[in-house]
Amino acid sequence: MSKDSERTAQQELKGKELWDKAQNVLLSPVENRIFCDDIRLDAEYPVCGINALAHYSMLNRDRGEMRMMTSKEYRAVKSADVMENPNIYDGNYIIEVWKYPVVSKMGDKSQWVDRLSLVLSLRDDDDPRVEKEVERIISEQKWKD
């Protein structure tokens, strides 16, 4: 390939400015939401949804457990038949099936979903308390340029 035919894309925006500009193309990581009355798991999965938001903010957590799994992890849990009464309406546990794994430092096992993915997963929530805490997370984010 000649030097003239090589093309590169360079992004001039960084940090918060890039986040703001990209909002129209960023999608929620949540593929699906499954409820169940009980789940018998040996593995730990990151906390997501309102309960993760409560961890990062002053909001109170929900009574139910909220866990995030990738599609692959969910298929394994589903085939292991460890969920009691899985359904799409209600339960003591909420499992969010995400399009990608939790963003974390290489080798770290995160107990919570990352802040920016959490924000994307909650941005369509109409609860004013949630909207306020999501805005606060973004405003307090330490952006790296």
DOKEPA-516880 format. One line per field, with one value per atom (N, C-alpha, C, O, CB): residue number from 0; residue in three letters; atom name; x, y, z. Coordinates in pm, whole numbers, plus 50000, padded with zeros to 5 digits. Glycine has a CB too. Example, Ala and Ser with C-alpha at 12.3 -4.5 7.8 and 13.67 -1.06 7.14 Angstrom:
# DOKEPA-516880
num <- (0	0	0	0	0	1	1	1	1	1)
residuo <- (ALA	ALA	ALA	ALA	ALA	SER	SER	SER	SER	SER)
atomo <- (N	CA	C	O	CB	N	CA	C	O	CB)
c1 <- (51319	51230	51320	51424	51131	51285	51367	51290	51341	51408)
c2 <- (49431	49550	49670	49668	49553	49775	49894	50003	50114	49940)
c3 <- (50780	50780	50780	50846	50905	50708	50714	50787	50804	50572)
END
This chain:
# DOKEPA-516880
num <- (0	0	0	0	0	1	1	1	1	1	2	2	2	2	2	3	3	3	3	3	4	4	4	4	4	5	5	5	5	5	6	6	6	6	6	7	7	7	7	7	8	8	8	8	8	9	9	9	9	9	10	10	10	10	10	11	11	11	11	11	12	12	12	12	12	13	13	13	13	13	14	14	14	14	14	15	15	15	15	15	16	16	16	16	16	17	17	17	17	17	18	18	18	18	18	19	19	19	19	19	20	20	20	20	20	21	21	21	21	21	22	22	22	22	22	23	23	23	23	23	24	24	24	24	24	25	25	25	25	25	26	26	26	26	26	27	27	27	27	27	28	28	28	28	28	29	29	29	29	29	30	30	30	30	30	31	31	31	31	31	32	32	32	32	32	33	33	33	33	33	34	34	34	34	34	35	35	35	35	35	36	36	36	36	36	37	37	37	37	37	38	38	38	38	38	39	39	39	39	39	40	40	40	40	40	41	41	41	41	41	42	42	42	42	42	43	43	43	43	43	44	44	44	44	44	45	45	45	45	45	46	46	46	46	46	47	47	47	47	47	48	48	48	48	48	49	49	49	49	49	50	50	50	50	50	51	51	51	51	51	52	52	52	52	52	53	53	53	53	53	54	54	54	54	54	55	55	55	55	55	56	56	56	56	56	57	57	57	57	57	58	58	58	58	58	59	59	59	59	59	60	60	60	60	60	61	61	61	61	61	62	62	62	62	62	63	63	63	63	63	64	64	64	64	64	65	65	65	65	65	66	66	66	66	66	67	67	67	67	67	68	68	68	68	68	69	69	69	69	69	70	70	70	70	70	71	71	71	71	71	72	72	72	72	72	73	73	73	73	73	74	74	74	74	74	75	75	75	75	75	76	76	76	76	76	77	77	77	77	77	78	78	78	78	78	79	79	79	79	79	80	80	80	80	80	81	81	81	81	81	82	82	82	82	82	83	83	83	83	83	84	84	84	84	84	85	85	85	85	85	86	86	86	86	86	87	87	87	87	87	88	88	88	88	88	89	89	89	89	89	90	90	90	90	90	91	91	91	91	91	92	92	92	92	92	93	93	93	93	93	94	94	94	94	94	95	95	95	95	95	96	96	96	96	96	97	97	97	97	97	98	98	98	98	98	99	99	99	99	99	100	100	100	100	100	101	101	101	101	101	102	102	102	102	102	103	103	103	103	103	104	104	104	104	104	105	105	105	105	105	106	106	106	106	106	107	107	107	107	107	108	108	108	108	108	109	109	109	109	109	110	110	110	110	110	111	111	111	111	111	112	112	112	112	112	113	113	113	113	113	114	114	114	114	114	115	115	115	115	115	116	116	116	116	116	117	117	117	117	117	118	118	118	118	118	119	119	119	119	119	120	120	120	120	120	121	121	121	121	121	122	122	122	122	122	123	123	123	123	123	124	124	124	124	124	125	125	125	125	125	126	126	126	126	126	127	127	127	127	127	128	128	128	128	128	129	129	129	129	129	130	130	130	130	130	131	131	131	131	131	132	132	132	132	132	133	133	133	133	133	134	134	134	134	134	135	135	135	135	135	136	136	136	136	136	137	137	137	137	137	138	138	138	138	138	139	139	139	139	139	140	140	140	140	140	141	141	141	141	141	142	142	142	142	142	143	143	143	143	143	144	144	144	144	144)
residuo <- (MET	MET	MET	MET	MET	SER	SER	SER	SER	SER	LYS	LYS	LYS	LYS	LYS	ASP	ASP	ASP	ASP	ASP	SER	SER	SER	SER	SER	GLU	GLU	GLU	GLU	GLU	ARG	ARG	ARG	ARG	ARG	THR	THR	THR	THR	THR	ALA	ALA	ALA	ALA	ALA	GLN	GLN	GLN	GLN	GLN	GLN	GLN	GLN	GLN	GLN	GLU	GLU	GLU	GLU	GLU	LEU	LEU	LEU	LEU	LEU	LYS	LYS	LYS	LYS	LYS	GLY	GLY	GLY	GLY	GLY	LYS	LYS	LYS	LYS	LYS	GLU	GLU	GLU	GLU	GLU	LEU	LEU	LEU	LEU	LEU	TRP	TRP	TRP	TRP	TRP	ASP	ASP	ASP	ASP	ASP	LYS	LYS	LYS	LYS	LYS	ALA	ALA	ALA	ALA	ALA	GLN	GLN	GLN	GLN	GLN	ASN	ASN	ASN	ASN	ASN	VAL	VAL	VAL	VAL	VAL	LEU	LEU	LEU	LEU	LEU	LEU	LEU	LEU	LEU	LEU	SER	SER	SER	SER	SER	PRO	PRO	PRO	PRO	PRO	VAL	VAL	VAL	VAL	VAL	GLU	GLU	GLU	GLU	GLU	ASN	ASN	ASN	ASN	ASN	ARG	ARG	ARG	ARG	ARG	ILE	ILE	ILE	ILE	ILE	PHE	PHE	PHE	PHE	PHE	CYS	CYS	CYS	CYS	CYS	ASP	ASP	ASP	ASP	ASP	ASP	ASP	ASP	ASP	ASP	ILE	ILE	ILE	ILE	ILE	ARG	ARG	ARG	ARG	ARG	LEU	LEU	LEU	LEU	LEU	ASP	ASP	ASP	ASP	ASP	ALA	ALA	ALA	ALA	ALA	GLU	GLU	GLU	GLU	GLU	TYR	TYR	TYR	TYR	TYR	PRO	PRO	PRO	PRO	PRO	VAL	VAL	VAL	VAL	VAL	CYS	CYS	CYS	CYS	CYS	GLY	GLY	GLY	GLY	GLY	ILE	ILE	ILE	ILE	ILE	ASN	ASN	ASN	ASN	ASN	ALA	ALA	ALA	ALA	ALA	LEU	LEU	LEU	LEU	LEU	ALA	ALA	ALA	ALA	ALA	HIS	HIS	HIS	HIS	HIS	TYR	TYR	TYR	TYR	TYR	SER	SER	SER	SER	SER	MET	MET	MET	MET	MET	LEU	LEU	LEU	LEU	LEU	ASN	ASN	ASN	ASN	ASN	ARG	ARG	ARG	ARG	ARG	ASP	ASP	ASP	ASP	ASP	ARG	ARG	ARG	ARG	ARG	GLY	GLY	GLY	GLY	GLY	GLU	GLU	GLU	GLU	GLU	MET	MET	MET	MET	MET	ARG	ARG	ARG	ARG	ARG	MET	MET	MET	MET	MET	MET	MET	MET	MET	MET	THR	THR	THR	THR	THR	SER	SER	SER	SER	SER	LYS	LYS	LYS	LYS	LYS	GLU	GLU	GLU	GLU	GLU	TYR	TYR	TYR	TYR	TYR	ARG	ARG	ARG	ARG	ARG	ALA	ALA	ALA	ALA	ALA	VAL	VAL	VAL	VAL	VAL	LYS	LYS	LYS	LYS	LYS	SER	SER	SER	SER	SER	ALA	ALA	ALA	ALA	ALA	ASP	ASP	ASP	ASP	ASP	VAL	VAL	VAL	VAL	VAL	MET	MET	MET	MET	MET	GLU	GLU	GLU	GLU	GLU	ASN	ASN	ASN	ASN	ASN	PRO	PRO	PRO	PRO	PRO	ASN	ASN	ASN	ASN	ASN	ILE	ILE	ILE	ILE	ILE	TYR	TYR	TYR	TYR	TYR	ASP	ASP	ASP	ASP	ASP	GLY	GLY	GLY	GLY	GLY	ASN	ASN	ASN	ASN	ASN	TYR	TYR	TYR	TYR	TYR	ILE	ILE	ILE	ILE	ILE	ILE	ILE	ILE	ILE	ILE	GLU	GLU	GLU	GLU	GLU	VAL	VAL	VAL	VAL	VAL	TRP	TRP	TRP	TRP	TRP	LYS	LYS	LYS	LYS	LYS	TYR	TYR	TYR	TYR	TYR	PRO	PRO	PRO	PRO	PRO	VAL	VAL	VAL	VAL	VAL	VAL	VAL	VAL	VAL	VAL	SER	SER	SER	SER	SER	LYS	LYS	LYS	LYS	LYS	MET	MET	MET	MET	MET	GLY	GLY	GLY	GLY	GLY	ASP	ASP	ASP	ASP	ASP	LYS	LYS	LYS	LYS	LYS	SER	SER	SER	SER	SER	GLN	GLN	GLN	GLN	GLN	TRP	TRP	TRP	TRP	TRP	VAL	VAL	VAL	VAL	VAL	ASP	ASP	ASP	ASP	ASP	ARG	ARG	ARG	ARG	ARG	LEU	LEU	LEU	LEU	LEU	SER	SER	SER	SER	SER	LEU	LEU	LEU	LEU	LEU	VAL	VAL	VAL	VAL	VAL	LEU	LEU	LEU	LEU	LEU	SER	SER	SER	SER	SER	LEU	LEU	LEU	LEU	LEU	ARG	ARG	ARG	ARG	ARG	ASP	ASP	ASP	ASP	ASP	ASP	ASP	ASP	ASP	ASP	ASP	ASP	ASP	ASP	ASP	ASP	ASP	ASP	ASP	ASP	PRO	PRO	PRO	PRO	PRO	ARG	ARG	ARG	ARG	ARG	VAL	VAL	VAL	VAL	VAL	GLU	GLU	GLU	GLU	GLU	LYS	LYS	LYS	LYS	LYS	GLU	GLU	GLU	GLU	GLU	VAL	VAL	VAL	VAL	VAL	GLU	GLU	GLU	GLU	GLU	ARG	ARG	ARG	ARG	ARG	ILE	ILE	ILE	ILE	ILE	ILE	ILE	ILE	ILE	ILE	SER	SER	SER	SER	SER	GLU	GLU	GLU	GLU	GLU	GLN	GLN	GLN	GLN	GLN	LYS	LYS	LYS	LYS	LYS	TRP	TRP	TRP	TRP	TRP	LYS	LYS	LYS	LYS	LYS	ASP	ASP	ASP	ASP	ASP)
atomo <- (N	CA	C	O	CB	N	CA	C	O	CB	N	CA	C	O	CB	N	CA	C	O	CB	N	CA	C	O	CB	N	CA	C	O	CB	N	CA	C	O	CB	N	CA	C	O	CB	N	CA	C	O	CB	N	CA	C	O	CB	N	CA	C	O	CB	N	CA	C	O	CB	N	CA	C	O	CB	N	CA	C	O	CB	N	CA	C	O	CB	N	CA	C	O	CB	N	CA	C	O	CB	N	CA	C	O	CB	N	CA	C	O	CB	N	CA	C	O	CB	N	CA	C	O	CB	N	CA	C	O	CB	N	CA	C	O	CB	N	CA	C	O	CB	N	CA	C	O	CB	N	CA	C	O	CB	N	CA	C	O	CB	N	CA	C	O	CB	N	CA	C	O	CB	N	CA	C	O	CB	N	CA	C	O	CB	N	CA	C	O	CB	N	CA	C	O	CB	N	CA	C	O	CB	N	CA	C	O	CB	N	CA	C	O	CB	N	CA	C	O	CB	N	CA	C	O	CB	N	CA	C	O	CB	N	CA	C	O	CB	N	CA	C	O	CB	N	CA	C	O	CB	N	CA	C	O	CB	N	CA	C	O	CB	N	CA	C	O	CB	N	CA	C	O	CB	N	CA	C	O	CB	N	CA	C	O	CB	N	CA	C	O	CB	N	CA	C	O	CB	N	CA	C	O	CB	N	CA	C	O	CB	N	CA	C	O	CB	N	CA	C	O	CB	N	CA	C	O	CB	N	CA	C	O	CB	N	CA	C	O	CB	N	CA	C	O	CB	N	CA	C	O	CB	N	CA	C	O	CB	N	CA	C	O	CB	N	CA	C	O	CB	N	CA	C	O	CB	N	CA	C	O	CB	N	CA	C	O	CB	N	CA	C	O	CB	N	CA	C	O	CB	N	CA	C	O	CB	N	CA	C	O	CB	N	CA	C	O	CB	N	CA	C	O	CB	N	CA	C	O	CB	N	CA	C	O	CB	N	CA	C	O	CB	N	CA	C	O	CB	N	CA	C	O	CB	N	CA	C	O	CB	N	CA	C	O	CB	N	CA	C	O	CB	N	CA	C	O	CB	N	CA	C	O	CB	N	CA	C	O	CB	N	CA	C	O	CB	N	CA	C	O	CB	N	CA	C	O	CB	N	CA	C	O	CB	N	CA	C	O	CB	N	CA	C	O	CB	N	CA	C	O	CB	N	CA	C	O	CB	N	CA	C	O	CB	N	CA	C	O	CB	N	CA	C	O	CB	N	CA	C	O	CB	N	CA	C	O	CB	N	CA	C	O	CB	N	CA	C	O	CB	N	CA	C	O	CB	N	CA	C	O	CB	N	CA	C	O	CB	N	CA	C	O	CB	N	CA	C	O	CB	N	CA	C	O	CB	N	CA	C	O	CB	N	CA	C	O	CB	N	CA	C	O	CB	N	CA	C	O	CB	N	CA	C	O	CB	N	CA	C	O	CB	N	CA	C	O	CB	N	CA	C	O	CB	N	CA	C	O	CB	N	CA	C	O	CB	N	CA	C	O	CB	N	CA	C	O	CB	N	CA	C	O	CB	N	CA	C	O	CB	N	CA	C	O	CB	N	CA	C	O	CB	N	CA	C	O	CB	N	CA	C	O	CB	N	CA	C	O	CB	N	CA	C	O	CB	N	CA	C	O	CB	N	CA	C	O	CB	N	CA	C	O	CB	N	CA	C	O	CB	N	CA	C	O	CB	N	CA	C	O	CB	N	CA	C	O	CB	N	CA	C	O	CB	N	CA	C	O	CB	N	CA	C	O	CB	N	CA	C	O	CB	N	CA	C	O	CB	N	CA	C	O	CB	N	CA	C	O	CB	N	CA	C	O	CB	N	CA	C	O	CB	N	CA	C	O	CB	N	CA	C	O	CB	N	CA	C	O	CB	N	CA	C	O	CB	N	CA	C	O	CB	N	CA	C	O	CB)
c1 <- (50084	50000	50089	50179	49904	50064	50148	50109	50000	50135	50200	50177	50055	49983	50302	50033	49921	49786	49685	49936	49785	49657	49620	49510	49661	49711	49680	49596	49623	49809	49496	49410	49395	49382	49270	49397	49374	49269	49255	49506	49195	49096	49153	49198	48957	49150	49201	49090	49026	49328	49069	48963	49025	49114	48889	48979	49032	48967	49027	49012	48846	48776	48826	48866	48624	48824	48869	48781	48712	49016	48785	48718	48570	48497	48784	48528	48387	48332	48218	48369	48412	48369	48337	48238	48479	48419	48395	48271	48189	48517	48255	48137	48009	47915	48145	48007	47889	47860	47744	47909	47962	47945	47897	47826	48076	47937	47906	47769	47730	48012	47696	47571	47471	47397	47507	47466	47368	47403	47319	47354	47524	47562	47589	47602	47686	47596	47619	47487	47385	47679	47491	47373	47381	47490	47355	47268	47264	47330	47309	47118	47409	47470	47372	47404	47586	47253	47157	47085	47017	47054	47103	47035	46898	46801	47119	46893	46774	46771	46874	46772	46653	46637	46550	46439	46573	46602	46533	46511	46599	46615	46394	46362	46352	46319	46229	46382	46358	46340	46380	46476	46278	46252	46375	46393	46139	46460	46582	46682	46644	46554	46807	46912	47025	47072	46964	47067	47174	47301	47316	47136	47390	47512	47636	47640	47514	47736	47866	47952	48030	47938	47936	48016	47952	47831	48033	48035	47987	47976	48062	48082	47870	47850	47835	47781	47726	47881	47878	47735	47640	47946	47724	47597	47574	47668	47598	47449	47415	47290	47241	47394	47239	47111	47109	47210	47001	46991	46971	47064	47110	46824	47091	47178	47323	47393	47173	47369	47503	47501	47596	47549	47393	47380	47382	47441	47250	47317	47316	47458	47494	47223	47537	47677	47757	47839	47743	47733	47807	47745	47801	47819	47629	47558	47491	47517	47453	47407	47333	47196	47121	47317	47163	47035	47028	47130	47013	46910	46892	46881	46825	46768	46934	46927	46788	46712	47033	46755	46631	46646	46757	46593	46533	46535	46588	46660	46395	46552	46595	46741	46804	46511	46796	46934	46937	46851	46996	47036	47052	47193	47291	47026	47201	47330	47341	47242	47351	47463	47492	47567	47659	47574	47529	47599	47610	47526	47524	47715	47723	47628	47580	47871	47601	47514	47566	47490	47500	47697	47759	47740	47705	47909	47763	47746	47600	47571	47792	47507	47366	47324	47250	47280	47372	47338	47387	47318	47400	47504	47558	47473	47444	47703	47431	47346	47210	47156	47329	47156	47025	47030	46939	46979	47135	47145	47173	47144	47254	47231	47258	47130	47129	47363	47022	46892	46899	46852	46835	46960	46976	46883	46888	47120	46798	46704	46567	46517	46696	46507	46372	46272	46277	46358	46181	46076	46130	46093	45982	46216	46263	46147	46067	46379	46141	46033	46075	46185	45902	45988	46021	45945	45944	45992	45881	45795	45840	45847	45660	45870	45890	45969	45966	45755	46040	46113	46205	46223	46192	46262	46354	46491	46567	46372	46521	46646	46619	46526	46729	46701	46698	46835	46938	46662	46835	46959	46955	46867	46977	47050	47064	47169	47283	47104	47128	47219	47278	47206	47147	47411	47479	47548	47585	47580	47564	47630	47780	47845	47600	47836	47980	48008	47924	48054	48125	48158	48186	48200	48280	48192	48222	48358	48454	48221	48364	48490	48567	48519	48466	48687	48768	48915	48950	48732	49000	49143	49177	49114	49226	49275	49317	49338	49416	49446	49269	49287	49201	49192	49426	49137	49052	48917	48863	49034	48861	48725	48641	48653	48717	48557	48481	48353	48283	48448	48325	48202	48086	47969	48221	48117	48017	48041	48155	48021	47935	47954	48021	48008	47818	48091	48160	48060	47949	48259	48101	48013	47954	47834	48089	48038	47988	47893	47794	48105	47922	47828	47698	47590	47891	47709	47590	47504	47382	47630	47569	47497	47422	47306	47594	47488	47423	47305	47204	47523	47319	47211	47091	46980	47263	47111	47003	46951	46859	47050	47005	46970	46826	46778	47060	46755	46613	46521	46399	46579	46576	46496	46434	46505	46581	46303	46231	46224	46170	46092	46275	46271	46364	46483	46313	46309	46392	46511	46617	46306	46495	46607	46720	46838	46560	46686	46786	46853	46976	46722	46774	46829	46928	47035	46716	46893	46980	47113	47219	46909	47108	47230	47315	47438	47196	47250	47324	47398	47514	47227	47330	47394	47511	47615	47292	47494	47601	47723	47837	47551	47699	47810	47890	48013	47757	47820	47888	47964	48078	47786	47903	47970	48092	48186	47872	48092	48204	48306	48408	48153	48278	48370	48506	48514	48311	48612	48748	48787	48824	48852	48778	48804	48953	49025	48734	48999	49140	49152	49084	49200	49238	49259	49381	49414	49274)
c2 <- (49883	50000	50124	50137	49999	50211	50331	50429	50423	50398	50519	50619	50706	50748	50707	50733	50816	50747	50814	50855	50612	50542	50509	50462	50416	50531	50507	50622	50739	50490	50585	50686	50655	50539	50693	50758	50740	50840	50949	50758	50799	50889	50937	50857	50817	51065	51119	51200	51284	51206	51172	51241	51356	51336	51143	51475	51593	51613	51675	51717	51563	51580	51479	51368	51565	51518	51429	51447	51548	51455	51346	51356	51388	51328	51457	51482	51520	51571	51543	51626	51645	51698	51584	51590	51791	51481	51364	51289	51249	51269	51270	51204	51275	51211	51200	51408	51486	51473	51456	51633	51482	51476	51338	51327	51513	51232	51095	51046	50934	51002	51125	51078	51023	50929	51190	51079	51033	50897	50837	51135	50847	50715	50612	50493	50729	50654	50560	50492	50558	50632	50360	50281	50223	50208	50169	50191	50122	49985	49917	50108	49944	49811	49697	49581	49803	49731	49629	49569	49639	49689	49439	49364	49316	49319	49246	49271	49204	49214	49231	49056	49203	49204	49084	49069	49339	49000	48880	48891	48935	48752	48852	48850	48705	48617	48926	48680	48548	48563	48663	48450	48462	48467	48433	48485	48373	48346	48308	48258	48214	48200	48265	48217	48159	48223	48331	48041	47973	47980	47908	47825	48069	48093	48068	48100	48235	48010	47996	48119	48164	47866	48171	48286	48418	48425	48284	48519	48654	48732	48722	48727	48808	48893	49037	49061	48847	49133	49274	49325	49285	49360	49413	49480	49585	49653	49545	49598	49692	49770	49760	49618	49847	49918	50014	50074	49819	50027	50122	50091	50183	50119	49964	49930	49972	50009	49780	49968	50021	50174	50234	49977	50236	50381	50422	50524	50431	50343	50371	50362	50438	50272	50271	50259	50385	50430	50135	50442	50559	50692	50798	50555	50688	50812	50805	50714	50842	50902	50908	50840	50840	51053	50786	50720	50590	50522	50691	50557	50431	50316	50331	50436	50201	50084	50022	50043	49980	49945	49870	49746	49703	49830	49691	49572	49450	49368	49543	49437	49321	49328	49434	49308	49213	49206	49232	49185	49067	49307	49338	49298	49347	49489	49208	49159	49170	49159	49014	49192	49205	49081	49033	49333	49030	48918	48948	49016	48782	48896	48902	48797	48711	48880	48802	48703	48562	48470	48732	48546	48414	48364	48248	48420	48451	48412	48376	48278	48526	48456	48429	48294	48219	48541	48264	48135	48020	47919	48124	48034	47930	47915	47803	47962	48028	48025	47966	47886	48168	48005	47954	47803	47731	48025	47755	47611	47530	47411	47584	47595	47527	47512	47441	47605	47577	47567	47602	47527	47427	47718	47761	47878	47929	47802	47919	48029	47974	47885	48124	48026	47986	48085	48205	47981	48033	48112	48228	48343	48166	48201	48310	48363	48287	48261	48497	48560	48700	48744	48564	48770	48906	49015	49131	48917	48980	49076	49116	49235	49020	49018	49051	48941	48825	49073	48979	48881	48949	49071	48788	48870	48923	48956	49035	48822	48896	48920	48976	48934	48789	49070	49123	49096	49136	49278	49028	49002	49084	49066	48850	49175	49250	49179	49159	49399	49143	49080	49194	49266	48971	49208	49319	49274	49158	49383	49369	49344	49327	49270	49457	49378	49368	49353	49388	49493	49300	49282	49416	49519	49190	49411	49531	49586	49512	49500	49717	49784	49799	49862	49924	49740	49748	49741	49715	49634	49764	49754	49608	49516	49807	49588	49455	49364	49397	49462	49252	49155	49178	49090	49154	49296	49324	49257	49252	49476	49206	49152	49257	49274	49010	49326	49437	49389	49302	49538	49448	49418	49502	49468	49442	49611	49705	49731	49727	49838	49757	49796	49933	50010	49798	49964	50093	50208	50190	50094	50325	50442	50482	50507	50559	50489	50538	50439	50479	50568	50310	50209	50213	50196	50067	50234	50246	50364	50352	50263	50476	50595	50562	50600	50712	50494	50457	50362	50371	50392	50274	50178	50243	50190	50065	50357	50423	50551	50614	50455	50589	50721	50734	50847	50753	50625	50634	50623	50622	50525	50615	50608	50745	50846	50561	50749	50876	50927	51035	50862	50852	50893	51014	51004	50775	51127	51248	51227	51288	51362	51140	51113	51043	51074	51027	50949	50877	50973	50972	50758	51055	51152	51245	51275	51234	51290	51382	51315	51375	51431	51191	51121	51085	51087	50994	51051	51024	51150	51143	50973	51265	51391	51421	51471	51506	51392	51417	51329	51375	51391	51202	51112	51167	51166	50969	51213	51268	51396	51415	51297	51482	51608	51585	51664	51703	51478	51450	51353	51323	51395	51304	51210	51276	51390	51163	51204	51252	51207	51091	51200	51298	51266	51265	51354	51367	51166	51159	51198	51143	51017	51291	51336	51270	51296	51487)
c3 <- (50000	50000	50000	50083	50122	49909	49902	50011	50068	49763	50037	50141	50108	50198	50160	49979	49937	49958	49978	49791	49954	49965	50110	50135	49884	50204	50344	50398	50372	50427	50473	50535	50683	50723	50465	50761	50904	50948	50893	50985	51049	51108	51241	51323	51128	51259	51383	51447	51384	51359	51574	51649	51725	51808	51745	51697	51765	51902	51990	51679	51919	52046	52148	52112	52026	52275	52382	52504	52519	52417	52591	52720	52712	52633	52802	52793	52804	52671	52637	52911	52598	52469	52372	52299	52410	52371	52287	52333	52251	52288	52464	52521	52477	52431	52676	52490	52451	52302	52263	52488	52222	52077	52031	51932	52007	52102	52061	52109	52076	52113	52186	52245	52143	52174	52321	52024	51926	51866	51799	51814	51888	51835	51945	51915	51748	52069	52178	52215	52230	52301	52228	52258	52399	52454	52156	52454	52582	52567	52466	52635	52665	52657	52687	52664	52753	52736	52778	52658	52583	52876	52640	52533	52578	52503	52489	52703	52753	52905	52969	52707	52961	53106	53145	53094	53157	53234	53280	53430	53504	53244	53475	53617	53663	53584	53646	53790	53847	53998	54057	53815	54058	54202	54285	54395	54238	54232	54301	54198	54089	54411	54232	54142	54227	54321	54049	54192	54264	54179	54081	54297	54220	54142	54227	54345	54087	54164	54229	54198	54281	54184	54078	54034	54078	54101	53881	54089	54119	53989	53902	54219	53976	53859	53905	54014	53775	53825	53868	53891	53824	53763	53989	54018	53910	53868	54162	53865	53759	53797	53910	53625	53704	53720	53838	53873	53736	53897	54007	54125	54192	54054	54150	54262	54238	54333	54289	54115	54085	54095	54145	53942	54049	54061	54208	54244	53992	54293	54437	54494	54584	54512	54442	54487	54453	54533	54422	54336	54290	54332	54305	54140	54397	54427	54565	54643	54318	54591	54717	54707	54805	54761	54594	54573	54654	54670	54422	54704	54776	54677	54568	54866	54715	54628	54632	54727	54670	54529	54526	54614	54644	54381	54654	54739	54665	54722	54792	54540	54463	54426	54432	54338	54387	54340	54190	54116	54374	54146	54005	53963	54018	53976	53864	53818	53667	53595	53861	53623	53480	53433	53501	53451	53317	53254	53105	53048	53279	53044	52898	52842	52916	52847	52713	52650	52671	52699	52499	52658	52675	52818	52839	52640	52916	53056	53084	53154	53150	53030	53052	52993	53056	52992	52873	52812	52899	52913	52671	52958	53047	53172	53215	53086	53231	53351	53317	53393	53410	53204	53161	53138	53180	53032	53074	53047	53175	53180	52943	53278	53405	53488	53589	53486	53446	53512	53661	53746	53495	53691	53830	53866	53978	53855	53772	53797	53830	53761	53676	53935	53973	53913	53940	54127	53832	53768	53683	53707	53873	53585	53498	53414	53361	53406	53402	53327	53285	53317	53410	53214	53168	53242	53199	53019	53354	53423	53563	53593	53433	53649	53790	53859	53818	53860	53965	54045	54144	54139	53957	54234	54334	54274	54330	54447	54159	54091	53952	53883	54082	53913	53777	53716	53771	53773	53604	53531	53404	53319	53501	53390	53266	53181	53223	53293	53060	52965	52882	52813	52874	52890	52823	52696	52681	52917	52605	52476	52491	52404	52380	52600	52622	52771	52853	52565	52806	52948	53015	52949	52964	53147	53225	53183	53163	53378	53169	53137	53268	53362	53066	53272	53393	53354	53239	53493	53452	53427	53398	53451	53549	53314	53273	53395	53484	53188	53398	53505	53628	53713	53545	53640	53756	53738	53627	53776	53846	53848	53919	54041	53919	53846	53901	53970	53919	53792	54084	54157	54105	54127	54308	54037	53987	53838	53793	54067	53763	53624	53623	53718	53546	53515	53507	53494	53445	53389	53537	53544	53408	53397	53602	53305	53176	53110	53050	53082	53121	53068	53148	53092	53073	53280	53364	53319	53307	53512	53293	53245	53116	53101	53223	53024	52898	52922	52853	52802	53019	53046	53113	53106	53134	53176	53250	53184	53237	53388	53072	53019	52973	52957	52906	52951	52914	53034	53018	52814	53155	53277	53302	53306	53399	53320	53335	53479	53503	53282	53574	53715	53733	53705	53809	53779	53796	53890	53872	53850	53991	54083	54010	54033	54202	53923	53844	53747	53734	53768	53678	53584	53652	53598	53519	53772	53846	53882	53867	53974	53929	53968	53846	53853	54047	53735	53611	53566	53527	53500	53571	53535	53628	53583	53540	53756	53853	53823	53830	53997	53790	53757	53639	53641	53725	53537	53419	53456	53412	53307	53535	53570	53659	53656	53639	53740	53830	53770	53831	53961	53649	53583	53561	53516	53448	53594	53568	53429	53408	53677	53334	53194	53168	53213	53100	53096	53058	52912	52826	53084	52886	52747	52687	52572	52740)
END
